[in-house]
């Protein structure tokens, strides 16, 4: 049951991250005084790492573990590139979509 809750938390964080990454750049164009702060992305990354670590310990499916790890790595590269070099890489979108997919698959494989 705990793994199911972790999937819900991870799925929610990944969806919010994806929405943030898609909508926020559009909001910056509108003169509302908003600016991007990479700590928001880092917060999503930390939540994602914690959830993926806990789920990866529990699941037996190697390909699902790999999907989670690769997705987190893609997000990590993008977040750190933004923090260090102030460039936005599209890896964050692929990582978020990978996490969403992995959490949905893992959630659906739980015994009800």
Secondary structure, DSSP 8 states (H G I E B T S, - for coil): -HHHHHHHHHHHHHHHHHHHHHHHHHHHHSSS-----HHHHHHHHHHHHHHHHHHHHH---HHHHHHHHHHHHHHHHHHHHHHHH----THHHHHHHHHHHHHHHHHHTS--
